[in-house]
Amino acid sequence: MRKHIILLMLLFYLSSGVATAAKTRFFIATSWNNQAATGYFPHFEVMFANALKKEFPCVETMSDNSILTLLEHEKQKQFLGAGDYEELSTIGQAMGCDYLVSLKVQVLGTTTLITAFCADTRKSKVISRSMASVADGSSGIKDMEKVSKELVEGLKSYEICPFTGPINVEVKTERNDKKTESYAVYCNGLDGLYKLDVTTKKTSDSDWKLNKTSKNRIIGSVTYTLQEETETEEHNDCHTCTSGRLGPRLYKETVLKTAKVEGLSNESIADNQQIEDARAEITFLNNGTYTLKVKAASRKGDMKLRTEKKAEGTCDNQNPPPVSIDKKADVPLEETTFGPFPGTSLDKVLSHKDTYSTIDPVTKEKTTITYDFNLKRD
């Protein structure tokens, strides 16, 4: 009973003590099947911590063999992929750590087997692993060093130390389209013409001023404006009246759509508080390049629709007053991946800027995206 009380006090101390810590934390948990294997642990902890700190200065490591009680209870599911890693995630989050390193040493006759993996506690996902076999009579120091280095090497594909800084994305759209349809008609003993012209003019501009403050979180703002005007003109020499009579008629309709939106949406929840609906994720590839994925959403803003109609001719004439409708609208920054660019997680600065355009093959709408970012690693 006393052992469980000590363990609970340890977890409470760790979780409360690191709740506001800024550093990226690794917790090293150990397991063994023979007391003689415990001599490997001090070497691993020192070697792993030194190798990790060399590549990722922002990290902090800690360990305590008391956590063994929890790990042993779930060892069939946790070690070497024998199930999911939800328990590892629970343990890691209870202690306020970002990554949980599991080291297991088994003495099997004349051979000692060393297995280790590192799991992201937030995603319950193993992101690096290593193992070594120590022959009888060997000190195992070199093997332990190999395991620790391989474990750190596997982490270079991840954003262990957060890159922070500004990310600016401007998205402009432009559409100037005219569709025409015409064909001959006949009525009242005369040849006539049917002609329909639909002209659309659209421009929009969304300016996203974002700031990456941690591994995935973004704060910032957005300003969005839209103006879209659609003019429809229909000339029909053989329009069918309500009475059934046929005759010429000219119909015009103009629809003007305008919108203005400001600010990021904040409907997401993290740590029991609302946060901006914006995310950024850096993925480091094995070929020495990386990509930056950005996604965001705006608050709801004001949209106005104004419609004017006029018809004149043989019949069905109309000239009603304009109709205006007020709506709410928002705008997303659709998930966009920039890159790949040269760079690794060990670089201190990731920076790039560019402009590119695309044209929708159906609507012929042109979209121009200009972006720049300057992200620095602690």
C-alpha positions as CSV (number, residue, x, y, z in Angstrom):
1,M,0.0,0.0,0.0
2,R,2.8,2.4,0.9
3,K,4.4,1.8,-2.5
4,H,1.2,2.7,-4.4
5,I,0.9,5.9,-2.3
6,I,4.4,6.9,-3.2
7,L,3.7,6.3,-6.9
8,L,0.6,8.3,-6.8
9,M,2.4,11.2,-5.1
10,L,5.1,11.0,-7.7
11,L,2.6,11.2,-10.6
12,F,0.8,14.1,-8.8
13,Y,4.1,15.9,-8.3
14,L,5.2,15.4,-11.9
15,S,1.9,16.4,-13.5
16,S,1.5,19.5,-11.3
17,G,5.2,20.5,-11.6
18,V,5.4,20.5,-15.4
19,A,1.9,21.8,-16.3
20,T,3.3,25.1,-17.3
21,A,6.8,24.1,-18.5
22,A,7.8,25.4,-21.8
23,K,10.4,22.7,-22.6
24,T,9.8,19.5,-24.5
25,R,9.8,16.7,-22.0
26,F,11.0,13.1,-22.3
27,F,10.3,10.5,-19.6
28,I,12.4,7.4,-19.5
29,A,10.6,4.3,-18.2
30,T,12.5,1.1,-17.6
31,S,11.6,-2.6,-17.3
32,W,13.6,-5.8,-16.8
33,N,13.3,-9.5,-16.0
34,N,16.4,-9.9,-13.9
35,Q,17.9,-7.7,-11.3
36,A,21.3,-8.0,-12.9
37,A,19.9,-6.1,-15.9
38,T,19.4,-2.9,-13.9
39,G,23.0,-2.0,-14.3
40,Y,22.4,-1.0,-17.9
41,F,19.9,1.8,-17.0
42,P,22.2,4.5,-15.7
43,H,24.4,4.2,-18.8
44,F,21.4,4.5,-21.1
45,E,19.9,7.4,-19.3
46,V,23.1,9.4,-19.5
47,M,23.9,8.5,-23.1
48,F,20.4,9.1,-24.4
49,A,20.0,12.4,-22.6
50,N,23.4,13.7,-23.9
51,A,22.7,12.6,-27.5
52,L,19.2,14.0,-27.3
53,K,20.3,17.3,-25.9
54,K,23.0,17.7,-28.5
55,E,20.5,17.5,-31.4
56,F,17.5,19.1,-29.6
57,P,18.6,21.8,-27.1
58,C,14.9,22.4,-26.1
59,V,14.4,19.0,-24.5
60,E,14.5,17.9,-20.9
61,T,14.7,14.3,-19.7
62,M,13.6,12.7,-16.5
63,S,13.0,9.1,-15.2
64,D,12.0,7.1,-12.2
65,N,11.8,3.4,-11.8
66,S,8.6,3.8,-9.8
67,I,6.7,4.0,-13.0
68,L,7.6,0.4,-13.6
69,T,4.5,-0.7,-11.6
70,L,2.2,0.9,-14.2
71,L,4.2,-0.3,-17.2
72,E,4.5,-3.9,-16.0
73,H,0.7,-4.0,-15.6
74,E,0.3,-3.3,-19.3
75,K,3.5,-4.8,-20.7
76,Q,1.7,-7.3,-22.9
77,K,0.1,-4.4,-24.8
78,Q,2.8,-1.8,-24.7
79,F,6.2,-3.3,-25.5
80,L,7.3,-3.8,-29.1
81,G,3.9,-3.3,-30.8
82,A,1.9,-6.0,-29.0
83,G,-1.2,-3.8,-29.0
84,D,-2.1,-0.1,-29.1
85,Y,-0.3,2.6,-27.1
86,E,-3.2,4.3,-25.3
87,E,-1.8,3.3,-21.9
88,L,1.6,4.8,-22.8
89,S,-0.2,8.0,-23.8
90,T,-2.2,8.0,-20.5
91,I,1.0,7.6,-18.4
92,G,2.9,10.2,-20.4
93,Q,0.1,12.8,-20.2
94,A,-0.4,12.1,-16.5
95,M,3.2,13.2,-16.0
96,G,3.0,16.1,-18.3
97,C,5.6,14.8,-20.7
98,D,5.5,15.0,-24.5
99,Y,7.4,11.8,-25.2
100,L,7.7,8.5,-23.3
101,V,10.9,6.4,-23.8
102,S,10.6,2.8,-22.9
103,L,13.7,0.8,-22.2
104,K,13.4,-3.0,-21.6
105,V,16.4,-5.2,-20.8
106,Q,15.9,-9.0,-20.7
107,V,18.5,-11.5,-19.6
108,L,18.0,-14.6,-21.7
109,G,20.5,-17.3,-20.8
110,T,23.9,-16.0,-22.0
111,T,22.5,-13.2,-24.0
112,T,21.0,-9.8,-22.9
113,L,18.4,-8.3,-25.2
114,I,18.0,-4.5,-25.1
115,T,14.8,-3.0,-26.8
116,A,13.8,0.6,-26.7
117,F,11.2,2.8,-28.3
118,C,10.0,6.4,-28.1
119,A,6.2,7.2,-28.2
120,D,4.5,10.5,-28.8
121,T,2.1,10.6,-25.8
122,R,-0.3,13.0,-27.5
123,K,-0.8,10.7,-30.5
124,S,-0.2,7.3,-28.8
125,K,2.2,6.6,-31.6
126,V,5.7,5.0,-31.6
127,I,8.0,7.3,-33.6
128,S,11.4,5.7,-33.1
129,R,12.8,2.3,-31.9
130,S,16.0,0.4,-31.6
131,M,17.3,-2.8,-30.2
132,A,20.6,-4.6,-29.5
133,S,21.8,-8.0,-28.4
134,V,24.6,-8.2,-25.8
135,A,26.8,-11.4,-25.8
136,D,27.8,-13.0,-22.5
137,G,30.9,-11.4,-21.1
138,S,30.5,-8.1,-22.9
139,S,30.0,-4.9,-20.8
140,G,27.2,-3.8,-23.1
141,I,28.3,-0.1,-23.0
142,K,28.8,0.1,-26.8
143,D,25.5,-1.6,-27.4
144,M,23.7,0.8,-25.1
145,E,25.3,3.7,-26.8
146,K,24.2,2.2,-30.2
147,V,20.6,1.9,-29.0
148,S,20.5,5.5,-27.6
149,K,22.0,7.0,-30.8
150,E,19.6,5.1,-33.1
151,L,16.7,6.2,-30.9
152,V,17.7,9.8,-31.3
153,E,18.4,9.4,-35.0
154,G,14.9,8.2,-35.5
155,L,13.6,11.4,-34.0
156,K,15.2,13.7,-36.6
157,S,12.1,13.2,-38.8
158,Y,9.9,14.9,-36.2
159,E,9.5,18.5,-34.9
160,I,10.8,17.8,-31.5
161,C,11.8,21.4,-30.8
162,P,9.0,23.6,-32.0
163,F,9.6,26.0,-34.8
164,T,7.8,29.3,-34.1
165,G,7.3,32.5,-36.0
166,P,5.1,34.2,-38.7
167,I,3.3,32.5,-41.5
168,N,1.6,34.8,-44.0
169,V,-0.7,33.5,-46.7
170,E,-2.7,35.7,-49.2
171,V,-5.2,34.1,-51.5
172,K,-6.6,36.1,-54.4
173,T,-9.2,34.9,-56.8
174,E,-10.3,36.5,-60.1
175,R,-13.0,35.4,-62.5
176,N,-14.2,37.2,-65.6
177,D,-16.4,34.9,-67.6
178,K,-19.1,35.3,-70.2
179,K,-21.3,32.5,-71.5
180,T,-23.5,33.0,-74.6
181,E,-26.2,30.8,-76.0
182,S,-28.1,31.7,-79.2
183,Y,-30.3,29.9,-81.7
184,A,-33.1,30.7,-84.2
185,V,-36.7,30.7,-83.3
186,Y,-40.0,31.0,-85.3
187,C,-43.4,32.4,-84.3
188,N,-46.2,34.5,-85.7
189,G,-45.0,33.7,-89.2
190,L,-41.6,35.4,-88.6
191,D,-38.1,34.2,-88.0
192,G,-36.6,35.3,-84.7
193,L,-33.7,34.8,-82.4
194,Y,-33.2,33.6,-78.8
195,K,-30.0,34.8,-77.1
196,L,-28.8,34.4,-73.5
197,D,-25.7,36.2,-72.2
198,V,-24.5,35.5,-68.6
199,T,-21.5,37.6,-67.5
200,T,-19.7,36.9,-64.2
201,K,-17.1,39.2,-62.6
202,K,-15.6,38.1,-59.3
203,T,-12.7,39.2,-57.1
204,S,-11.8,38.1,-53.6
205,D,-8.9,38.6,-51.3
206,S,-8.1,36.7,-48.1
207,D,-5.1,37.8,-46.1
208,W,-4.0,35.4,-43.4
209,K,-1.6,36.8,-40.8
210,L,-0.7,33.8,-38.7
211,N,1.9,33.2,-36.0
212,K,3.0,29.7,-35.1
213,T,3.4,29.6,-31.3
214,S,4.1,25.9,-30.7
215,K,4.3,22.6,-32.5
216,N,0.8,22.7,-33.9
217,R,-0.9,25.8,-32.6
218,I,-1.4,29.1,-34.5
219,I,-2.8,32.4,-33.4
220,G,-3.4,35.4,-35.7
221,S,-6.0,37.1,-37.9
222,V,-7.6,37.1,-41.3
223,T,-9.2,39.7,-43.5
224,Y,-11.5,38.6,-46.4
225,T,-13.3,40.6,-49.0
226,L,-15.5,39.5,-51.8
227,Q,-17.3,41.2,-54.7
228,E,-19.1,39.1,-57.3
229,E,-21.5,40.4,-59.9
230,T,-23.5,38.3,-62.3
231,E,-25.5,39.9,-65.1
232,T,-28.0,37.9,-67.1
233,E,-29.6,39.2,-70.3
234,E,-32.2,37.1,-72.1
235,H,-33.6,38.3,-75.5
236,N,-36.4,36.0,-76.9
237,D,-38.4,36.9,-80.0
238,C,-40.8,34.1,-79.2
239,H,-41.3,34.4,-75.5
240,T,-44.4,32.4,-74.3
241,C,-46.7,34.7,-72.4
242,T,-48.9,33.6,-69.5
243,S,-51.8,33.8,-71.9
244,G,-50.1,31.5,-74.3
245,R,-49.4,34.3,-76.8
246,L,-45.9,34.4,-78.3
247,G,-43.9,37.6,-78.8
248,P,-40.6,39.4,-78.1
249,R,-39.4,40.0,-74.6
250,L,-36.1,41.3,-73.0
251,Y,-35.2,40.2,-69.5
252,K,-32.3,41.5,-67.4
253,E,-31.1,40.5,-64.0
254,T,-28.2,41.7,-61.9
255,V,-27.0,39.9,-58.7
256,L,-24.3,41.6,-56.7
257,K,-22.7,39.6,-53.8
258,T,-20.3,41.3,-51.4
259,A,-18.8,40.0,-48.2
260,K,-16.4,41.1,-45.5
261,V,-15.0,38.8,-42.8
262,E,-12.4,39.5,-40.1
263,G,-10.7,37.4,-37.5
264,L,-10.1,33.7,-36.9
265,S,-12.7,31.3,-35.6
266,N,-12.1,30.1,-32.1
267,E,-14.5,27.2,-31.7
268,S,-11.8,24.6,-31.0
269,I,-11.1,23.5,-27.5
270,A,-7.6,22.8,-25.9
271,D,-6.7,22.6,-22.3
272,N,-10.3,23.4,-21.4
273,Q,-10.3,26.7,-23.3
274,Q,-11.2,28.0,-26.7
275,I,-8.4,28.4,-29.2
276,E,-8.2,29.7,-32.8
277,D,-9.2,27.3,-35.5
278,A,-5.8,27.3,-37.2
279,R,-3.1,24.6,-37.4
280,A,0.3,24.2,-38.9
281,E,2.3,21.0,-39.2
282,I,5.9,20.5,-40.3
283,T,6.8,17.1,-41.8
284,F,10.5,16.3,-42.2
285,L,11.2,13.8,-45.0
286,N,14.0,11.3,-45.2
287,N,15.7,13.0,-48.2
288,G,16.6,16.2,-46.2
289,T,13.5,18.2,-47.1
290,Y,10.4,19.3,-45.3
291,T,6.8,20.4,-46.0
292,L,4.6,22.9,-44.1
293,K,0.9,22.2,-43.9
294,V,-1.4,25.0,-42.9
295,K,-5.1,25.0,-42.3
296,A,-7.4,27.7,-40.8
297,A,-10.9,29.0,-40.6
298,S,-12.4,32.5,-40.1
299,R,-15.1,33.8,-38.0
300,K,-18.5,34.5,-39.5
301,G,-18.8,37.8,-41.2
302,D,-21.4,39.8,-43.2
303,M,-22.5,38.9,-46.7
304,K,-25.0,40.9,-48.7
305,L,-27.0,39.8,-51.8
306,R,-28.6,42.5,-53.9
307,T,-30.8,41.5,-56.9
308,E,-32.3,43.7,-59.5
309,K,-34.7,42.5,-62.2
310,K,-36.4,44.1,-65.2
311,A,-38.4,42.7,-68.1
312,E,-40.2,44.4,-71.0
313,G,-41.8,43.3,-74.2
314,T,-45.0,41.8,-75.5
315,C,-46.0,40.6,-72.0
316,D,-44.9,39.7,-68.5
317,N,-43.3,43.1,-68.0
318,Q,-41.8,43.8,-64.6
319,N,-39.7,46.4,-62.8
320,P,-39.7,45.6,-59.1
321,P,-37.6,47.4,-56.6
322,P,-34.2,45.8,-55.8
323,V,-34.2,43.0,-53.2
324,S,-31.4,42.9,-50.6
325,I,-30.6,39.9,-48.3
326,D,-28.2,39.9,-45.5
327,K,-26.4,36.6,-44.6
328,K,-23.5,35.4,-42.5
329,A,-20.5,33.8,-44.2
330,D,-17.1,32.5,-43.3
331,V,-14.0,31.6,-45.3
332,P,-11.6,28.6,-44.9
333,L,-8.0,28.4,-45.6
334,E,-8.2,25.0,-47.1
335,E,-5.5,22.6,-46.0
336,T,-2.5,23.6,-48.1
337,T,0.9,21.9,-48.2
338,F,3.8,24.1,-49.1
339,G,7.1,22.5,-50.2
340,P,9.0,20.3,-50.1
341,F,11.9,22.7,-49.3
342,P,15.5,21.8,-48.3
343,G,15.8,21.6,-44.5
344,T,15.8,19.3,-41.5
345,S,14.6,19.4,-37.9
346,L,18.1,20.3,-36.8
347,D,18.1,23.6,-38.7
348,K,17.6,26.7,-36.6
349,V,15.6,28.6,-39.2
350,L,13.1,27.4,-41.8
351,S,12.2,30.2,-44.2
352,H,10.7,30.5,-47.7
353,K,8.4,32.7,-49.8
354,D,6.8,32.2,-53.2
355,T,3.8,33.0,-55.4
356,Y,2.0,30.6,-57.7
357,S,-1.3,30.5,-59.6
358,T,-3.9,27.9,-60.5
359,I,-6.9,28.0,-62.9
360,D,-10.0,26.0,-62.3
361,P,-10.6,24.0,-65.5
362,V,-14.4,24.3,-65.2
363,T,-15.1,27.8,-63.9
364,K,-11.8,29.3,-65.3
365,E,-11.4,31.0,-62.0
366,K,-7.8,32.1,-61.3
367,T,-6.4,31.7,-57.8
368,T,-3.1,33.3,-56.9
369,I,-1.4,32.3,-53.6
370,T,1.4,34.3,-52.1
371,Y,3.0,33.0,-48.9
372,D,6.0,33.5,-46.7
373,F,7.2,32.1,-43.4
374,N,10.2,32.5,-41.1
375,L,10.2,29.9,-38.4
376,K,12.9,29.7,-35.8
377,R,13.8,26.8,-33.5
378,D,14.9,27.4,-29.9
